[in-house]
Amino acid sequence: MQYLKRSLFGLISSLIAVSAIASDTTATPPPTPDENVTCEVLVIGGGLAGSATAYEALLAGRTVCMTEITDWVGGQISSQGTSALDERTTQRALLYFPRGYLELRKRIEEKYGRLNPGACWVSQSCFMPYDGHQILFNMLQDAAKKGKGNFKWFPSTVVKDIEISDNLIIGVTAIQHEPAPGTPPLNTEPLSQIIEDAYSYEDSPRLNKTIIRFDPPSPPLRRGEIDPPSPPLRRGEIDPPSPPLRRGEIDPPEDGENPPNPPEDRGAKWYVIEATETGEILGLTDVPYRLGVDERTPFEPTSSSVSGAPYCTQGFTYTFAMEATAEPQTHELPPFYQQYAPYYSYELERLANFNLVYTYRRIHSMNPDEQLPGNVREWPIYPGDISMQNWTWGNDYRPGNPEDNFIFTRNQLQAMGQLEPGEWMGGLRTETLERGEENAIGYFYWLVEGTTDSQLGEGVKKPHPNHRFVTGLDSPMGTVHGLSKYPYIREGRRVIGRPSWGFPEGFEITEIDISRNDFRKEFYQENLSSQDYRALWAGLAGLELPALLSGMQTVEETNPKSRATIYPDTVGIGHYAIDFHPCMTNTPPEAPGNTEREGERLGQGAAYPFQIPLRAMIPQEIDNLLVVGKSIATSHVAAAAYRVHSFEWSSGVAAGITADFALETGIKPYELVDDLPLQEPQLEVLKDRIQKTDNPIYFPETSIFNNSWEDWK
């Protein structure tokens, strides 16, 4: 509340006074749900990965429930405001993307009459976030009609409790919120002002809550059937659950019903998809996961820490939209501006140009057909042009220490009691969220009125007052305060896959699986033991590995493989550079003279086109949970490439089709990969199904014998 009173825009305090709510964190058992809902696929998180999961499952005729903390689907392209598709040139030239992602691009082009209505230069497609939501939501509705599936959408909903029995999720309790009578609409306050309230079961003066219990259908639905929801219970009524079955027991059918077929009996009745932006469900269920910087190993040799740094995740960003005006605007100095001003910068001398920064992610152009100069610094800006801002030394917020880290570690969650039943509060530090909001608002003021630059010194930054901060429920971000509904998240909790051949501590994709880095640099010989340095090259050797291991060839004579690791269980693809927005060294991030964590950028650079192995999506301990998006099993360095739009979609495709396949056959996903590297016949059937639905799982000419990847940069 204090934040809004001092914000740049001065929202009328009488409208928002009701938001000063202290969350009740007293341990209480889950109350009786107000609504019981069944589904075959429960997608937790409505971002691009979650939407892609729902899209494919709906086309397969499944009943899909999707929860989302905001009221928009799309994540990066909508509620997080980064509506500029990150794509690599070669993949884009071939249009080598999943079918749903291609459909999304097609509908954007149909909406505007062009793919790039913003005439931005960071991408071939920059557009309005509110259109990203509407286009994608229409796609999901159309997929349900086409596939005869059933789409159940739960906006403004957070997951509070998950019930697990015999390694299966058997129930999920969520809280859906809406404005209390007489209070402003949602998206009036920034997220930090309501997030703790949203995770409380009890109604508050600001929010009314509906408690929803998600359950699998019983008996399992046949494809295309619709399972009518149970009549909602009144609060206080008790719906006694059936006693949980022991492993191997069969739930007897009701009188007169045909018994379910054997494959469905031994399989799971439903699948839950972890599609949140921060890996929230990994934290809530407490399955093994990693957070932040990994320890330095032969597989993660460029790590900035010998022992690991879990508090250092990539920075998060509150995006916003700003509109060019014909006349200079009056801009009120935010009362917190001086706290954050020592941070703001163009970053590099070659980037120190306002027109360059503004047109970088311009999402609306008044003259999109204009022939533009070759130098982006000379691109004109017209009144009415709208730019979305997402800048490293601007509205990125980059904490990296235990005092201010954004995503709580397991030890912190345990100490706070959030791992106790009924005590989950989202696993994020609210104070850091609020500081990220302030930092973003301060960055706008710096762009239009600032005259200092923290990295380049005096005389570089000039005022540009002919711009206004765009606010309102009908604005590009869809918020009264003007910031994105949710911050753009680059990195969250990353699941650790199951132990398997070659991965005794759990499967993961690492730096050396995708990086094009020069591993002959002195850094590696100086910072790895001789044994680890040799192990590094064993991991890079490819077809030359036998010669290296036998002693017929030295490390110096060994050529590194010129492709990413090829996985027998690939179920999707992606391609992007290893791109870092490093955490800052000291606390707080905006402290004068602060620097990025030393060594974090050493691992960044070009990557080979890579694959999404199914093992990276399967957690330990829970058999009917699949992980998509930024929370799949990657290392910290690899995660910096596995985080962009088309990858998220591809991982969601794999989850949607895998869940459908598992429900159909009764084969749990881990059973498809548990005998690798031996042949897995059912895995091949699944891979064939994914490919036949126009969802690629290999890049063209992928082979261990193909070393011609130099053009894929």
C-alpha positions in Angstrom: 0.0 0.0 0.0 2.8 2.4 0.9 4.3 1.7 -2.6 1.1 2.9 -4.4 0.8 6.1 -2.3 4.3 7.1 -3.4 4.2 5.7 -6.9 4.7 7.8 -10.0 1.1 7.8 -10.9 -0.5 8.7 -7.6 -3.5 6.4 -7.8 -6.4 7.8 -5.8 -5.8 6.5 -2.3 -9.5 6.2 -1.5 -9.8 3.5 -4.2 -7.0 1.4 -3.0 -7.0 1.8 0.8 -8.7 -1.6 1.0 -5.5 -3.3 -0.2 -3.6 -2.9 3.0 -4.2 -6.5 4.2 -2.0 -8.5 6.5 -2.1 -12.1 5.4 -3.1 -14.7 8.0 -0.4 -17.3 8.0 -1.7 -19.2 11.0 -1.5 -23.0 10.3 -5.0 -24.2 9.6 -6.2 -27.3 7.7 -7.5 -26.8 4.2 -11.2 -25.7 4.5 -14.0 -27.5 2.7 -13.8 -26.5 -1.0 -16.5 -24.3 -2.5 -16.1 -26.1 -5.8 -14.9 -29.5 -6.9 -13.6 -29.8 -10.4 -12.3 -32.9 -12.3 -9.9 -33.0 -15.2 -7.6 -35.4 -17.0 -4.8 -32.8 -17.3 -4.3 -30.1 -14.8 -2.0 -27.4 -16.0 -0.7 -25.1 -13.2 0.5 -21.9 -14.9 -1.0 -20.3 -18.0 2.2 -19.1 -19.7 3.4 -20.3 -23.1 4.5 -23.7 -21.9 1.3 -24.3 -20.0 -0.8 -23.0 -22.9 1.0 -25.3 -25.4 0.3 -28.2 -23.0 -3.4 -27.4 -23.0 -3.5 -26.8 -26.7 -2.2 -30.3 -27.6 -4.2 -32.0 -24.9 -7.4 -30.3 -26.1 -6.7 -31.3 -29.7 -6.3 -34.9 -28.3 -9.8 -34.6 -26.8 -8.8 -34.3 -23.2 -10.5 -32.4 -20.4 -8.0 -29.7 -19.4 -8.0 -27.5 -16.4 -5.6 -24.5 -16.4 -4.9 -22.2 -13.4 -3.1 -18.9 -13.7 -2.1 -16.4 -11.0 -3.0 -13.5 -13.4 -6.1 -13.2 -15.6 -4.3 -13.6 -18.9 -2.9 -16.6 -20.7 0.4 -16.4 -22.5 3.0 -15.5 -19.9 5.9 -13.9 -21.8 3.7 -12.6 -24.6 1.0 -11.1 -22.4 1.0 -10.9 -18.6 4.8 -10.5 -18.5 4.7 -7.9 -21.3 7.6 -9.4 -23.3 5.6 -9.5 -26.5 8.6 -9.7 -28.8 9.3 -13.2 -30.0 12.8 -14.3 -29.3 13.9 -16.5 -32.2 17.1 -17.5 -33.9 17.6 -16.5 -37.5 18.1 -20.0 -39.0 15.2 -21.6 -37.2 12.9 -18.7 -38.2 14.0 -18.8 -41.8 13.0 -22.5 -42.0 9.9 -21.9 -39.9 11.0 -24.9 -38.0 8.6 -24.6 -35.0 5.8 -26.6 -33.4 2.4 -26.3 -35.2 0.8 -24.3 -32.4 3.6 -21.8 -32.3 3.3 -21.4 -36.1 -0.4 -20.9 -35.6 0.3 -18.2 -33.0 2.6 -16.4 -35.4 0.0 -16.7 -38.2 -2.8 -15.3 -36.0 -0.6 -12.4 -34.9 0.0 -11.6 -38.6 -3.7 -11.9 -39.4 -4.6 -9.6 -36.5 -2.4 -6.7 -37.6 -2.0 -7.4 -41.3 1.7 -7.9 -40.6 3.8 -10.0 -38.3 5.7 -7.0 -36.8 3.2 -4.2 -36.2 5.7 -2.6 -33.8 8.5 -2.3 -36.5 10.9 -3.3 -33.7 14.4 -4.5 -34.4 14.9 -7.1 -31.7 12.5 -9.5 -33.4 10.4 -10.1 -36.5 7.3 -9.9 -34.3 6.6 -7.2 -31.7 2.9 -6.6 -30.7 0.6 -5.6 -27.9 0.5 -7.8 -24.8 -3.3 -7.6 -24.5 -3.5 -9.0 -28.0 -1.2 -11.8 -27.1 -3.6 -12.9 -24.5 -6.7 -12.7 -26.7 -5.1 -14.4 -29.7 -3.8 -17.3 -27.6 -7.1 -17.7 -25.6 -9.0 -18.0 -28.9 -6.5 -20.6 -30.0 -7.2 -22.7 -26.9 -11.0 -22.4 -27.4 -10.6 -23.4 -31.0 -8.4 -26.4 -30.1 -11.1 -27.6 -27.7 -13.8 -27.4 -30.4 -11.6 -29.1 -33.0 -10.4 -31.9 -30.8 -13.7 -32.2 -28.9 -11.8 -31.5 -25.7 -13.1 -29.6 -22.6 -11.2 -26.5 -21.6 -11.8 -25.3 -18.0 -10.0 -21.9 -17.4 -9.3 -20.6 -13.8 -7.8 -17.1 -13.9 -6.6 -15.3 -10.8 -6.0 -18.6 -9.1 -3.1 -19.9 -7.1 -2.3 -23.4 -5.8 -2.2 -23.7 -2.1 -2.0 -27.5 -1.2 -1.2 -30.7 -3.1 -2.2 -34.1 -1.8 0.1 -37.0 -2.7 -0.3 -40.7 -2.1 1.7 -43.6 -3.4 3.9 -41.3 -5.6 0.8 -39.9 -7.2 -0.9 -36.5 -6.9 -4.4 -37.3 -6.0 -5.8 -33.8 -5.3 -4.9 -30.1 -5.7 -6.4 -27.3 -3.7 -6.4 -23.8 -5.2 -7.7 -20.4 -4.3 -9.4 -18.2 -6.9 -9.8 -14.5 -6.0 -11.9 -11.6 -7.2 -12.4 -8.1 -5.9 -14.5 -7.8 -2.8 -17.8 -5.7 -3.3 -17.1 -2.0 -3.5 -13.4 -2.4 -4.2 -11.5 -1.6 -7.4 -11.0 -4.2 -10.1 -8.1 -6.6 -10.2 -4.9 -5.2 -11.7 -5.4 -1.9 -9.9 -2.5 -2.6 -7.5 0.9 -4.1 -8.5 1.3 -7.8 -7.7 3.3 -7.2 -4.5 0.3 -5.6 -2.9 -2.1 -8.6 -3.2 0.1 -11.7 -3.6 0.1 -12.6 0.1 -3.6 -12.0 0.3 -4.1 -14.2 -2.7 -2.5 -17.2 -1.0 -4.7 -16.9 2.1 -7.7 -19.1 2.4 -9.8 -16.4 4.2 -11.7 -13.6 2.5 -10.3 -10.2 3.1 -11.6 -6.6 2.8 -9.9 -6.6 -0.6 -10.4 -10.1 -2.0 -13.2 -12.6 -2.0 -11.9 -16.2 -2.3 -13.3 -19.4 -3.9 -11.6 -22.6 -2.7 -11.4 -25.1 -5.5 -10.5 -28.8 -5.2 -9.1 -30.4 -8.4 -9.4 -34.1 -8.7 -8.9 -36.8 -11.3 -12.0 -38.2 -13.0 -13.3 -41.5 -11.6 -13.7 -43.7 -13.5 -11.3 -42.4 -16.1 -13.0 -40.6 -19.0 -13.0 -42.0 -22.5 -11.5 -39.7 -25.1 -14.0 -36.9 -26.0 -16.2 -37.4 -23.0 -17.0 -34.5 -20.8 -17.0 -34.9 -17.0 -19.7 -32.7 -15.4 -18.4 -30.9 -12.3 -19.8 -32.0 -9.0 -22.3 -29.6 -7.5 -20.3 -27.1 -5.4 -20.3 -27.6 -1.7 -21.3 -24.8 0.7 -18.5 -23.7 2.9 -18.7 -25.7 6.0 -20.1 -28.8 4.4 -18.0 -31.9 4.4 -17.5 -34.2 1.5 -15.9 -37.3 2.8 -13.2 -38.5 0.4 -12.9 -42.1 -0.5 -10.2 -43.9 1.3 -6.9 -43.9 -0.8 -6.1 -47.1 -2.5 -3.0 -49.1 -1.7 -0.6 -49.6 -4.6 -2.0 -52.5 -6.7 -5.5 -52.2 -5.5 -8.3 -51.6 -8.0 -11.1 -49.2 -7.4 -14.2 -51.4 -7.9 -16.7 -50.0 -10.5 -20.2 -48.9 -9.5 -23.0 -51.4 -9.9 -24.0 -51.8 -13.6 -20.8 -50.2 -14.9 -18.3 -51.9 -17.0 -14.9 -52.3 -15.3 -12.2 -50.0 -16.6 -9.7 -51.6 -18.9 -6.3 -52.8 -17.4 -4.0 -50.2 -18.9 -6.0 -47.4 -17.2 -6.0 -49.3 -13.9 -2.2 -49.5 -13.6 -1.7 -46.0 -15.0 -2.5 -42.6 -13.5 -6.0 -41.2 -13.7 -4.7 -37.7 -14.5 -1.6 -35.7 -15.0 -0.5 -32.5 -13.4 1.8 -30.1 -15.3 4.2 -27.8 -13.5 4.1 -24.8 -15.8 4.6 -21.9 -13.4 7.1 -19.2 -14.0 9.2 -19.9 -10.9 9.0 -23.6 -10.5 6.5 -23.0 -7.7 5.1 -26.6 -7.7 8.6 -28.0 -7.3 9.0 -26.0 -4.2 5.5 -26.8 -2.8 5.8 -30.6 -3.4 9.5 -30.5 -2.3 10.8 -32.8 -5.0 14.5 -32.5 -5.7 15.4 -29.3 -7.6 18.2 -26.8 -8.0 18.1 -23.0 -7.7 20.7 -20.5 -8.8 24.3 -21.1 -9.7 25.5 -24.7 -9.8 28.9 -25.8 -8.4 31.7 -25.9 -11.0 32.1 -29.4 -12.5 33.4 -30.8 -15.8 29.8 -30.6 -17.1 29.3 -27.0 -15.9 32.9 -25.8 -16.2 32.1 -22.1 -16.6 30.1 -21.8 -13.3 30.8 -18.6 -11.5 31.0 -20.5 -8.2 33.1 -23.5 -7.0 30.5 -24.6 -4.5 27.3 -23.1 -5.9 25.2 -19.9 -5.2 21.5 -20.7 -4.8 20.5 -17.1 -4.2 21.8 -15.9 -7.6 19.2 -16.4 -10.2 18.9 -14.3 -13.3 17.2 -11.0 -12.9 13.5 -10.5 -13.3 11.9 -7.6 -15.1 8.7 -5.6 -14.7 8.0 -4.4 -18.2 6.0 -1.3 -19.0 4.8 0.5 -22.1 5.7 4.1 -22.9 4.1 6.3 -25.7 5.8 9.0 -27.7 4.0 12.4 -27.6 4.2 15.5 -29.7 4.7 17.8 -26.7 6.9 17.4 -23.6 5.2 15.8 -20.7 5.4 16.7 -17.0 6.9 13.8 -15.1 6.6 13.6 -11.3 9.8 12.6 -9.5 9.1 9.3 -7.7 10.0 9.6 -4.0 12.1 6.5 -4.2 13.9 7.5 -7.4 17.2 8.5 -5.7 17.5 5.0 -4.2 17.5 3.4 -7.6 19.2 6.1 -9.8 22.7 4.8 -9.1 21.8 1.6 -11.0 20.4 2.9 -14.3 22.6 2.9 -17.4 22.6 2.4 -21.2 25.2 -0.3 -20.2 27.6 -0.1 -23.1 28.8 2.9 -25.2 27.5 1.3 -28.4 24.0 1.1 -26.9 24.0 4.7 -25.5 21.3 6.0 -27.8 17.7 6.7 -26.9 16.2 5.9 -30.3 18.0 2.5 -30.3 16.6 1.6 -26.9 13.1 2.8 -27.8 12.7 1.0 -31.1 14.4 -2.1 -29.8 11.1 -3.4 -28.5 8.6 -1.0 -30.1 5.2 -2.8 -30.0 3.2 -0.3 -31.9 4.4 1.8 -34.8 2.4 4.7 -36.4 4.3 4.0 -39.7 5.0 0.3 -39.8 5.5 0.3 -43.6 8.1 3.1 -43.6 11.5 2.2 -45.2 13.8 2.6 -42.2 17.5 3.6 -42.3 20.1 0.8 -41.9 21.4 2.4 -38.6 18.8 1.8 -35.8 20.1 4.9 -34.1 18.5 6.9 -36.9 15.1 5.2 -36.8 12.5 7.9 -36.3 10.0 7.9 -33.4 6.6 9.3 -34.1 4.0 10.6 -31.7 1.8 7.6 -30.9 4.5 5.0 -31.2 4.5 2.7 -28.2 7.6 0.9 -26.8 7.9 -2.0 -24.3 10.9 -1.6 -22.0 13.0 -4.6 -21.0 16.6 -3.5 -20.3 19.3 -5.1 -18.3 20.7 -2.0 -16.5 17.2 -0.5 -16.4 14.1 -2.3 -15.3 15.9 -5.7 -14.6 16.0 -6.3 -10.9 18.9 -8.5 -10.0 19.2 -9.6 -6.3 21.6 -12.4 -5.5 22.1 -12.7 -1.8 20.2 -14.4 1.1 19.0 -11.1 2.4 17.1 -10.2 -0.8 16.9 -13.2 -3.1 13.6 -13.3 -5.0 12.9 -17.1 -5.1 13.2 -18.7 -1.7 15.5 -21.7 -1.4 14.4 -24.9 0.2 16.2 -24.1 3.4 14.5 -20.7 3.6 11.1 -22.2 2.9 11.6 -24.7 5.6 12.7 -22.1 8.1 9.7 -20.0 7.3 7.3 -22.9 7.6 6.0 -22.7 4.0 6.6 -26.4 3.6 4.1 -27.2 6.3 0.5 -28.2 5.2 -1.6 -25.1 4.5 1.3 -22.7 4.9 2.4 -22.3 1.2 2.6 -18.6 0.2 4.0 -18.8 -3.3 7.7 -19.2 -2.3 8.6 -15.6 -3.3 10.0 -12.7 -1.4 7.3 -10.0 -1.5 9.7 -7.2 -0.5 11.9 -7.9 -3.5 8.9 -8.1 -5.8 8.0 -4.6 -4.6 11.5 -3.2 -5.1 11.4 -4.6 -8.6 8.2 -2.6 -9.2 9.8 0.6 -7.8 13.0 0.0 -9.9 10.9 -0.3 -13.1 9.0 3.0 -12.4 12.2 4.7 -11.6 13.7 3.5 -14.9 11.0 5.2 -16.8 11.7 8.4 -15.1 15.4 8.0 -15.9 14.6 7.4 -19.6 12.6 10.6 -19.8 14.3 13.0 -17.3 17.6 11.3 -16.2 21.0 12.8 -16.8 23.3 10.3 -15.2 24.6 6.9 -16.3 26.0 4.5 -13.7 28.3 2.7 -16.2 29.2 5.4 -18.7 29.6 8.5 -16.5 28.3 12.1 -17.0 27.4 13.7 -20.2 26.0 10.6 -21.9 22.3 10.5 -20.8 20.1 13.3 -22.1 16.4 13.9 -21.1 13.6 12.8 -23.5 10.5 14.3 -22.0 8.2 13.7 -25.0 6.8 10.4 -23.7 4.2 9.2 -21.3 3.9 6.1 -19.1 0.9 4.2 -20.5 -1.6 3.1 -17.8 -5.1 1.8 -17.5 -7.1 -1.5 -17.7 -7.3 -0.9 -21.5 -3.6 -0.2 -21.8 -1.1 -2.6 -23.4 -0.2 -4.1 -20.0 -3.9 -4.2 -18.9 -3.1 -2.6 -15.5 -4.1 0.6 -13.7 -0.5 1.0 -12.5 1.0 0.4 -15.9 3.5 -2.3 -15.0 3.1 -5.8 -16.4 0.8 -8.0 -14.4 3.6 -10.4 -13.5 7.3 -9.9 -13.9 9.2 -11.5 -16.7 11.0 -14.5 -15.1 14.2 -15.7 -16.7 15.0 -18.5 -14.2 13.3 -20.3 -11.4 13.6 -23.6 -9.6 14.9 -26.3 -12.0 13.9 -29.9 -11.4 16.4 -32.7 -11.0 15.4 -35.6 -13.1 15.5 -39.2 -12.0 18.8 -41.1 -11.7 19.6 -43.1 -14.8 22.4 -44.5 -16.8 25.2 -41.8 -16.8 23.3 -39.6 -14.3 23.6 -41.3 -10.9 22.5 -38.1 -9.0 19.7 -37.3 -11.4 19.3 -36.3 -15.0 20.0 -32.8 -16.2 21.1 -30.9 -19.3 24.4 -29.1 -18.7 26.5 -26.4 -20.3 28.7 -28.7 -22.4 25.5 -30.3 -23.9 24.7 -27.1 -25.8 27.5 -24.5 -25.6 29.7 -23.5 -28.6 32.2 -22.0 -26.1 36.0 -22.4 -26.6 36.8 -24.8 -23.8 40.6 -24.6 -24.6 40.7 -21.2 -23.0 43.2 -20.8 -20.1 40.3 -20.4 -17.7 39.4 -24.1 -17.8 43.0 -25.3 -17.3 43.5 -22.8 -14.5 40.2 -23.5 -12.6 39.7 -27.2 -13.1 41.9 -30.0 -11.7 43.7 -32.0 -14.3 41.3 -34.9 -13.7 38.3 -32.6 -14.2 39.8 -31.0 -17.2 40.2 -34.4 -18.8 36.6 -35.3 -17.8 35.5 -32.0 -19.5 37.1 -33.1 -22.7 35.7 -36.6 -22.4 32.3 -34.9 -22.4 33.1 -32.8 -25.5 34.9 -35.5 -27.5 31.9 -37.0 -29.3 33.1 -39.7 -31.8 36.7 -39.2 -30.6 35.9 -40.4 -27.1 37.1 -44.0 -27.5 40.5 -42.7 -28.7 40.8 -40.3 -25.9 39.8 -42.8 -23.2 42.2 -45.5 -24.6 45.1 -43.1 -24.6 45.5 -43.2 -28.4 44.7 -39.5 -28.4 45.6 -36.7 -26.0 43.2 -33.9 -24.9 45.2 -31.5 -27.1 44.6 -33.7 -30.1 40.9 -34.1 -29.4 38.4 -32.0 -31.4 35.2 -31.1 -29.6 31.9 -32.3 -31.1 30.2 -29.6 -33.2 26.6 -30.1 -32.2 24.5 -30.3 -29.1 24.0 -33.6 -27.3 21.6 -35.9 -29.1 19.1 -37.6 -26.8 17.3 -40.9 -27.5 14.3 -39.5 -25.7 14.1 -36.1 -27.5 10.5 -34.8 -27.5 11.0 -31.3 -28.7 13.5 -28.7 -29.9 14.8 -25.2 -29.1 17.6 -22.8 -30.2 18.8 -19.6 -28.5 22.1 -18.2 -27.3 23.2 -18.6 -23.7 22.0 -15.2 -22.6 22.7 -13.9 -19.0 21.1 -11.1 -17.0 23.4 -11.8 -14.0 22.6 -11.2 -10.3 24.4 -8.3 -8.6 27.3 -8.8 -6.2 26.1 -6.8 -3.2 22.8 -6.0 -1.4 20.7 -4.2 -2.4 21.1 -4.6 -6.2 20.8 -0.8 -6.8 23.6 0.1 -4.3 26.0 2.7 -5.7 28.9 1.2 -7.4 27.4 -2.3 -7.4 28.7 -4.8 -10.0 27.4 -8.0 -11.6 28.5 -11.2 -10.0 32.0 -11.9 -11.2 32.2 -14.7 -13.8 28.5 -15.0 -14.6 28.9 -13.8 -18.2 31.8 -16.1 -19.0 29.4 -18.9 -19.9 27.3 -16.8 -22.3 27.5 -17.0 -26.0 26.3 -19.1 -29.0 24.7 -22.4 -28.5 23.9 -25.3 -30.9 20.4 -26.2 -31.8 19.3 -28.3 -28.9 16.7 -30.9 -28.0 14.3 -31.4 -25.1 14.7 -34.9 -23.6 11.7 -36.4 -21.9 13.9 -37.2 -18.9 14.3 -33.5 -18.2 10.6 -33.2 -17.7 10.1 -36.1 -15.2 10.7 -35.3 -11.5 11.7 -37.7 -8.9 9.2 -39.0 -6.3 6.0 -38.1 -8.2 4.8 -40.3 -11.1 2.0 -38.2 -12.6 3.8 -34.8 -12.6 5.4 -33.4 -15.7 7.6 -30.3 -15.7 7.6 -27.8 -18.6 9.1 -24.4 -19.5 12.0 -22.9 -17.5 11.8 -25.5 -14.8 12.9 -28.5 -16.8 16.1 -30.2 -15.7 18.8 -27.9 -16.9 21.9 -26.4 -15.2 22.2 -22.7 -14.5 24.2 -22.1 -17.6 22.0 -24.2 -19.9 18.9 -22.6 -18.5 20.0 -19.3 -20.0 19.3 -20.7 -23.4 16.3 -22.9 -22.5 14.0 -20.0 -21.6 12.6 -18.3 -24.7 9.2 -18.3 -26.4 9.4 -21.1 -28.9 11.3 -23.4 -26.5 8.6 -22.9 -23.9 6.0 -23.9 -26.5 7.9 -26.9 -27.6 8.2 -28.2 -24.0 4.5 -27.8 -23.5 3.7 -29.7 -26.7 5.8 -32.6 -25.4 3.9 -32.6 -22.0 0.4 -32.4 -23.6 1.0 -35.3 -26.0 2.9 -37.3 -23.4 0.0 -36.9 -20.9 -2.5 -38.0 -23.6 -0.3 -41.0 -24.5 0.1 -42.0 -20.8 -3.6 -41.8 -20.1 -4.4 -43.8 -23.2 -1.8 -46.6 -22.6 -1.6 -46.6 -18.8 2.2 -46.2 -19.1 3.6 -43.7 -16.8 6.2 -41.3 -18.4 9.1 -42.5 -16.4 8.5 -46.0 -17.7 9.2 -44.8 -21.2 12.8 -43.9 -20.3 13.7 -46.1 -17.3 15.7 -48.6 -19.5 17.7 -46.1 -21.5 20.1 -46.5 -23.3 18.4 -49.8 -24.1 15.7 -49.6 -26.7 12.3 -48.4 -25.4 9.6 -49.4 -28.0 6.8 -47.3 -26.4 9.1 -44.3 -26.3 9.5 -44.6 -30.1 5.7 -44.8 -30.5 5.4 -41.5 -28.5 8.1 -39.8 -30.5 6.4 -40.9 -33.7 3.1 -39.4 -32.5 4.7 -36.1 -31.7 6.3 -35.8 -35.1 3.2 -36.9 -37.0 1.3 -34.0 -35.4 3.7 -31.5 -37.0 5.8 -31.0 -33.9 9.5 -31.4 -34.6 11.7 -33.2 -32.2 14.9 -33.1 -34.3 16.5 -30.3 -36.3 17.1 -31.1 -39.9 19.9 -33.6 -40.6 20.5 -34.2 -36.9 23.1 -37.0 -36.6 26.1 -37.9 -34.5 28.0 -37.9 -37.9 26.8 -34.4 -38.9 29.4 -31.8 -38.0 28.0 -29.0 -40.3 26.4 -26.8 -37.7 28.5 -23.7 -38.3 25.6 -21.8 -39.9 23.3 -22.3 -36.8 24.3 -19.3 -34.7 
